[in-house]
Structures are given as structure tokens and as C-alpha cells.
Amino acid sequence: MKLANRLIWIIPFLVLSLVSCSHTPLTAQSASTHTIPANLLSTLSASEGERLRWMNMPDVVSFEKGILSVNTAPGTDFFIDPENGSSSASAPFLFYEANGDFVATAVVEPDFSSTWNAVSVMVMLDAVNWIKFAFEYSDATGKSIVSVVTKSLSDDANGVRLPDTDKVWLRVIRKGDLYSMFWSVNGEQFYMARLTRMKSQAIVKVGVEAQSPLKQAATHKIHYFGVEPKTVTNLRTGL
């Protein structure tokens, strides 16, 4: 075969190989665009803070050196099973009542000693309408970013796997009835995980939820939780 003919065959394969090996980087949001508000956890007393309240207060909870440790009992969870309708609403939930748009951020370090153990940023409108955006030990994907949106029944969406990570930043942004969810491993580069719409409601509960759904107790750590009253322009970039 002549050299010219060989090049005609070879060049398309080279182009195809270069295209298939290229990678498009994830679009990241810079944390510098948001003011990091005061840590609401620092307002906690032995039981509750001036602005924070417990739903399902745990038997053992401590706040030392800026870290909130929450001991969750076995079988604690928030979930309305889409397969059979069974419901659980027993996990400790430390919340703040927010009116209007906001950016809620938490730094969480779950105890991953059992499947489905997690710490989440949770937004609750009522008992059957809520969002749980979690760093969870999934039965399917191990340590992962997981989102659960509940509208009478819960869905269950596994996101990115983070097998080598123990602590993450979780962020939920509200703009009217829209909510977007972001995660980060360093507090600087945030990646969008999900965008959803909930029913209209002015005041919602937003906070941190800790769970251990199976038969083993857990001790979860929450390093930071803050809420910034702010209207974000772009819910897909968080900017």
C-alpha cells in the first residue's frame, strides 16, 4: 500500500483516539463568592442554642473544640420508602428556621461504621416534604454524595463516590421554591449535585441531620453549620 493511502487510513484513527482520551473538567464554584457566616453551632448550650432547635434530640451530644459530636441510636433515619410506603422520621435534626432565600453550608464527618450512616444538610417544609443532602455510606457505592428528595415519597439518588474522603462540605442553596445542592472536599471548589423544586412555603427548617439506620449506634461529627441570607443568581453554578 502506498504511503499516502496508509495516511488516509491512519489519520482518522489518530483523531478518534485523541478525542476519546480528552476529559472535560468539572465546573466548580468558588467559595470566595459567599460570605462564610458565623458558626451557628457555637451558640449551642447543653441542649439548644438561641437560634437552633432539636427535632429528635440525641441522648448524647457534645460540643468541644468547635466540633459537635452527635451519638445516634440504632434505627434512626428520615425516609419514606417508595417501594412500600414505610416511613421513618427518627434521626436527630438540629435546625434553624429560615424565611426566604439562603445559602446553607455544613462541614460534616460521618461515622461510616455501618451501611447508610450519614450526616446531611436537611431542609424540611413539613413531615412529608423535605430534602436530605448527605455524605453517606451507601450500600451501592460506599462513601458517596447522596441526595434524597421527598414529596410524600422519598427518592434516593447516589452521586459521586469519595472513597478516600472522611470530611466534606455540603451546601444547599434556596431561591424561592428552587433548591440546588453542592459538595466540596476543600471548601473552595464546589460541584453541583442536584437541582429540584419544592412546594411554595415561606419559612422552612434548615439544619444538619445525623443517622444510623441499621442496628448499630454511631458518633457523627459536625465541624461547621451556617446560613447566609442571600439570593443566588445561577443555581447551577451557585454564583
Secondary structure, 3 states (H helix, E strand, C coil): CCHHHHHHHHHHHHHHHHHHHCCCCCCCEEHHHCCCCCCHHHHCCCCCCCCCEEECCCCEEEEECCEEEEEECCCECEEECCCCCCEEECCCEEEEEEECCEEEEEEEECCCCCCCCEEEEEEEEECCEEEEEEEEEECCCEEEEEEEEEECCECCEEEEECCCCCCEEEEEEEECCEEEEEEECCCCEEEEEEEEECCCCCEEEEEEEEEECCCCCEEEEEEEEEEECCCCCCCCCCC
